[in-house]
Amino acid sequence: MVVPPPPRTTPRTPQRGRVGNLVGRLALVAVLLAVVAGGAWALSVFNRREVQATDPPFPVPFQQVEPGVAVPGEAGGVPPQASATQQTVSAEPLTAWAVALSEKTDIPARALRAYAIADLVMRSAQPACRVSWATLAGIGRIESHHGTIGGLRLGEDGRPSKPIIGIPLDGGPGVKAIADTDGGVLDGDTTWDRAVGPMQFIPTTWARYATRANGDGNPPDPQNIDDAALAAARYLCSDGRDLATGQGWWAAVLAYNNSVEYGQNVYSGADAYARASQG
């Protein structure tokens, strides 16, 4: 059930929510097992670069785009994979891509890897959707600054150094009232629901779209950037949307948060990241 969003807060109230079908699960397991096989070198480089206080901020010019008109980052390209026909991802090229792009942007390499894997999984599981890693990065930038909001840092396990928990959705000023739906399991609140994780899901929507990205059989974790990015991609792709069209892209992003300004911010980040990947 889609909940009408309140005015923007940080972290904000998201509205996402379905358990994946067998095809999607098989596709993501194939992709992620190949990435895991990259070994210790891959794990060691994801967070090799820490952003220093002296680093200049990555420029994201705000683009006041009319909803439905355009799609961001059309030049962003496809994250590297073993081949155009092989249904697996080569760990070393993907990791090298993420590390190199992290040097140009404000996105941790660990988060870039998660966005890219979600992109590649959806190309196999729902090829008509055409959601891009850049769009996921644009959303991650607004929701939690890619899991680093408030000085947090993503670990090699994909989790932030401290769980990201939003404000209580208690019906206060600008906030939708949503009584607790998960017994506080995800958000630690047994009275009100809260948005959780790097992509800011409320528990009911997480329950609908969550899938364990690495296929290890454990429950999906909204604090894990891999699981969160894949769930966000699946939510954006719901209702048969094609995110390579202006109408489809805007419908998906406004479903995530029904605010034109939010959509323009996501568009601006996605476009800037895609362009940086080509530089």
ROZATI-832497 format. One line per field, with one value per residue (C-alpha): residue number from 1; residue in one letter; x, y, z. Coordinates in steps of 0.05 Angstrom, whole numbers, plus 5000, padded with zeros to 4 digits. Each point is the difference from the previous one (the first is absolute). Layout:
BEGIN
nr NUM,...
rest A,...
u X,...
v Y,...
w Z,...
END
This chain:
BEGIN
nr 1,2,3,4,5,6,7,8,9,10,11,12,13,14,15,16,17,18,19,20,21,22,23,24,25,26,27,28,29,30,31,32,33,34,35,36,37,38,39,40,41,42,43,44,45,46,47,48,49,50,51,52,53,54,55,56,57,58,59,60,61,62,63,64,65,66,67,68,69,70,71,72,73,74,75,76,77,78,79,80,81,82,83,84,85,86,87,88,89,90,91,92,93,94,95,96,97,98,99,100,101,102,103,104,105,106,107,108,109,110,111,112,113,114,115,116,117,118,119,120,121,122,123,124,125,126,127,128,129,130,131,132,133,134,135,136,137,138,139,140,141,142,143,144,145,146,147,148,149,150,151,152,153,154,155,156,157,158,159,160,161,162,163,164,165,166,167,168,169,170,171,172,173,174,175,176,177,178,179,180,181,182,183,184,185,186,187,188,189,190,191,192,193,194,195,196,197,198,199,200,201,202,203,204,205,206,207,208,209,210,211,212,213,214,215,216,217,218,219,220,221,222,223,224,225,226,227,228,229,230,231,232,233,234,235,236,237,238,239,240,241,242,243,244,245,246,247,248,249,250,251,252,253,254,255,256,257,258,259,260,261,262,263,264,265,266,267,268,269,270,271,272,273,274,275,276,277,278,279
rest M,V,V,P,P,P,P,R,T,T,P,R,T,P,Q,R,G,R,V,G,N,L,V,G,R,L,A,L,V,A,V,L,L,A,V,V,A,G,G,A,W,A,L,S,V,F,N,R,R,E,V,Q,A,T,D,P,P,F,P,V,P,F,Q,Q,V,E,P,G,V,A,V,P,G,E,A,G,G,V,P,P,Q,A,S,A,T,Q,Q,T,V,S,A,E,P,L,T,A,W,A,V,A,L,S,E,K,T,D,I,P,A,R,A,L,R,A,Y,A,I,A,D,L,V,M,R,S,A,Q,P,A,C,R,V,S,W,A,T,L,A,G,I,G,R,I,E,S,H,H,G,T,I,G,G,L,R,L,G,E,D,G,R,P,S,K,P,I,I,G,I,P,L,D,G,G,P,G,V,K,A,I,A,D,T,D,G,G,V,L,D,G,D,T,T,W,D,R,A,V,G,P,M,Q,F,I,P,T,T,W,A,R,Y,A,T,R,A,N,G,D,G,N,P,P,D,P,Q,N,I,D,D,A,A,L,A,A,A,R,Y,L,C,S,D,G,R,D,L,A,T,G,Q,G,W,W,A,A,V,L,A,Y,N,N,S,V,E,Y,G,Q,N,V,Y,S,G,A,D,A,Y,A,R,A,S,Q,G
u 5000,5028,4997,4996,5066,5007,5042,5074,5036,5068,4998,4932,4938,5005,4946,5023,4980,4996,5038,5038,4981,5042,5031,5024,5029,5038,5028,5024,5031,5039,5025,5018,5034,5046,5016,5013,5049,5044,5034,5038,5029,4931,4978,5062,4993,4927,5015,5073,4986,4970,4975,5044,4975,5042,4969,4957,4927,4976,4962,4926,4968,4925,4960,4929,4975,4927,4972,4990,5043,5069,5041,5065,5067,4986,5076,5013,5008,4998,5044,5055,4983,5032,4966,4936,4971,5027,4952,5055,5041,5075,5021,5066,4974,4939,5042,5051,4944,4971,5067,5017,4931,5003,5063,4960,4937,4974,4976,5037,5024,4962,4934,5017,5010,4931,4966,5035,4981,4927,5003,5030,4952,4940,5027,4993,4938,4959,5034,4941,5008,5069,5014,5071,5054,5002,4927,5011,5060,4957,4950,5054,5031,4935,4979,5063,5059,5015,4998,5048,4951,5023,5072,4983,5043,4981,5035,5024,4937,4958,4972,5010,5042,4935,4929,4963,4932,4953,4955,4936,4942,4955,4957,5040,5009,5013,5002,4951,4973,5017,4990,5050,4994,5060,5003,5061,5042,5030,4996,5001,4935,4938,4955,5013,5033,5065,5038,5062,5065,5040,4940,4949,4946,4940,4990,4937,5031,5065,4961,4972,5063,5058,5045,5067,5049,5057,4956,5029,4931,4999,4942,5005,5030,4977,5064,5041,5014,4998,4931,4974,5023,4969,4935,4999,5011,4944,4953,5017,4987,4932,4936,5035,5039,5054,5051,5033,4941,4986,4930,5022,5060,4960,4943,5048,5037,4937,4972,5062,4984,4943,5037,5023,5058,5021,4997,5041,5052,5004,5004,5056,5042,4988,5019,5063,5022,4987,5041,5057,5002,5016,5054
v 5000,5067,5052,5073,5031,5059,5062,4986,4980,4967,4941,5005,4957,4952,4956,4937,4931,4894,4938,4986,4947,4939,5029,5061,4960,4953,5059,5037,4937,4988,5071,5006,4933,5021,5065,4966,4954,5062,4985,5039,5051,5024,5007,5039,5054,5018,5049,5013,5073,5042,5069,5050,5066,5037,4966,5047,4979,4965,5051,4984,5059,5002,4989,5026,4948,4996,4933,4948,5035,4969,4943,5015,4969,4971,4999,4962,4933,4930,4980,4952,4927,4938,5003,5023,4930,4970,5003,5013,5060,5000,5023,5034,5045,5020,5016,5038,5040,5017,5021,5044,5034,5009,5041,5048,5005,5001,4928,4947,4943,4951,5037,5006,4925,4990,5047,4966,4930,5020,5030,4936,4954,5038,4998,4924,4995,5057,5023,5044,5044,5029,5029,5027,5000,5076,5007,4957,5043,5062,4972,4976,5070,5031,4945,4991,5026,4929,4974,5052,5050,5032,4977,4926,4953,4938,4937,4944,4963,5055,5026,5071,5008,5015,4980,5055,5010,5056,5041,4970,5005,5026,5050,5060,5062,4977,4927,4944,4960,4927,4956,4944,4942,4957,4997,5043,4946,5045,5069,4986,5037,4961,5061,5032,4978,5033,5001,4957,4989,5035,5002,5017,4947,4996,4929,4984,5018,4965,4937,5003,5014,4974,4946,4976,5024,4952,4938,4972,4981,5051,5049,5064,5057,5072,5026,4962,5043,4940,4978,5071,5019,4938,5011,5072,4977,4950,5053,5049,4945,4981,5011,4986,5066,5013,5047,5014,5044,5068,4980,4934,5030,5056,4954,4954,5055,5037,4934,4997,5070,5040,5066,5035,5032,4931,4973,5058,4988,4926,5018,5050,4950,4943,5042,5026,4930,4972,5055,4990,4926,5021,5051
w 5000,4980,5055,4979,5022,5047,4985,4997,5064,5009,5002,4966,5000,4942,4971,4971,5005,4961,5002,4935,4951,4985,4938,5036,5057,4953,4961,5061,5031,4936,4998,5073,5007,4943,5035,5067,4963,4988,5065,5052,4952,4981,5072,5019,4948,5009,5056,4983,4989,5057,4983,5035,5029,4949,4940,4958,4997,4938,4960,4988,4965,5015,4937,5000,4951,4982,5025,4946,4948,5006,5029,5037,4985,4931,4990,5064,4966,5028,5058,4978,4995,4972,4933,4967,5001,5064,5059,5051,5021,5000,5070,4982,4944,5041,5061,4960,4968,5068,5030,4940,5000,5075,4990,4956,5041,5072,4996,5040,4956,5043,4984,4926,4998,5031,4950,4942,5022,5008,4929,4972,5037,4974,4929,5006,5044,4970,4936,4979,5062,4982,5069,5003,5054,4992,5019,5061,5018,4991,5050,5048,5000,5024,5048,5041,4959,4980,5071,5027,5029,5065,4991,4994,4958,4961,5021,4955,5020,4968,5066,5027,5062,5038,4979,4962,5033,4981,5044,5029,4951,5055,4962,5022,4957,4928,5020,4981,5059,4991,5061,5012,4951,5015,5075,4998,4967,4947,5031,5075,5010,5024,4997,4933,4935,4978,4935,5003,4963,4946,4952,5055,4997,5047,5026,4960,4934,5017,5013,4928,4961,5042,4972,5027,4948,5011,5001,5065,5027,5056,5007,4961,5040,4986,5031,4949,4939,4952,5025,5004,4930,4969,5038,4975,4929,5005,5028,4944,4949,5028,4961,4934,4999,4947,5031,4934,4981,5030,5021,5031,5037,5031,5019,5036,5038,5019,5026,5045,5025,4969,4997,4937,5037,5024,4929,4974,5054,4982,4926,5014,5039,4951,4940,5034,5020,4931,4968,5049,4980,4928,5018
END
